[in-house]
Amino acid sequence: MNNNFGINPQILLEITKEKMPFGKYKNTILFDLPTFYLEWFHKKGFPKGKLGMQLATVYEIKINGLEQLIYDLQKKGTI
């Protein structure tokens, strides 16, 4: 994957594999979390650390309508 936009391919892989560790959506793949839930975190503050960065990444992808990019990368086996 071309890294021209500062996107770490490892993060994209993680958000499509790792699950939410707590809350109403516990055990849901991070990328599959509903946008309204991510918006709530955005307003209240994302958790500290790696999980917060992952959730913020999913939030940015979803609010900018870039989900298809992730689906295409998954289909190609890039992530």
C-alpha positions as MATLAB code, in Angstrom:
seq = 'MNNNFGINPQILLEITKEKMPFGKYKNTILFDLPTFYLEWFHKKGFPKGKLGMQLATVYEIKINGLEQLIYDLQKKGTI';
ca = [
       0.000    0.000    0.000;
       1.267    3.444   -0.862;
       1.854    5.396    2.321;
       1.581    8.896    0.827;
      -1.075    9.978    3.297;
       0.685    8.850    6.436;
      -1.635    5.881    6.853;
      -0.025    2.984    8.643;
      -1.149   -0.243    6.932;
      -0.775   -2.069   10.258;
      -3.491    0.154   11.752;
      -5.829   -0.685    8.870;
      -5.218   -4.371    9.479;
      -5.823   -3.988   13.210;
      -9.145   -2.149   12.860;
     -10.468   -4.916   10.596;
      -9.420   -7.717   12.975;
      -9.466   -6.458   16.570;
     -12.606   -6.343   18.684;
     -14.017   -3.727   21.014;
     -12.931   -4.824   24.512;
     -15.795   -3.288   26.524;
     -19.207   -1.654   26.491;
     -22.395   -2.207   24.549;
     -20.436   -3.289   21.468;
     -17.985   -5.575   23.260;
     -16.539   -8.190   20.868;
     -17.566   -6.197   17.767;
     -14.805   -5.733   15.182;
     -13.647   -2.110   15.496;
     -14.331   -1.349   11.835;
     -17.898   -2.662   12.250;
     -18.783   -0.278   15.088;
     -21.709    2.004   14.214;
     -20.857    5.563   13.260;
     -23.090    7.044   15.974;
     -21.069    5.160   18.615;
     -17.824    6.535   17.192;
     -19.360   10.021   17.118;
     -20.211    9.638   20.803;
     -16.571    8.780   21.557;
     -15.445   11.737   19.457;
     -17.571   14.080   21.577;
     -16.712   12.475   24.939;
     -13.088   11.703   24.133;
     -11.541    8.567   22.734;
      -9.865    6.233   25.217;
      -6.164    6.779   25.795;
      -3.573    4.682   24.021;
      -3.764    2.322   21.104;
      -7.519    1.667   21.316;
      -8.272    5.378   21.196;
      -6.068    5.797   18.126;
      -7.756    2.835   16.447;
     -11.247    4.168   17.199;
     -10.277    7.647   15.983;
      -9.008    6.080   12.747;
     -12.277    4.197   12.204;
     -14.184    7.398   12.980;
     -12.227    9.377   10.372;
     -12.677    6.670    7.754;
     -16.414    6.498    8.330;
     -17.201   10.219    8.557;
     -15.233   10.818    5.367;
     -17.058    8.049    3.507;
     -13.937    5.960    2.928;
     -15.323    2.579    3.948;
     -15.083    1.328    0.368;
     -11.324    1.820    0.517;
     -11.137   -0.700    3.361;
     -13.479   -3.121    1.586;
     -11.349   -2.897   -1.572;
      -8.151   -3.508    0.387;
      -9.731   -6.517    2.083;
     -10.894   -7.905   -1.263;
      -7.388   -7.546   -2.727;
      -5.904   -9.200    0.343;
      -3.803   -6.109    1.093;
      -5.126   -6.030    4.646;
];
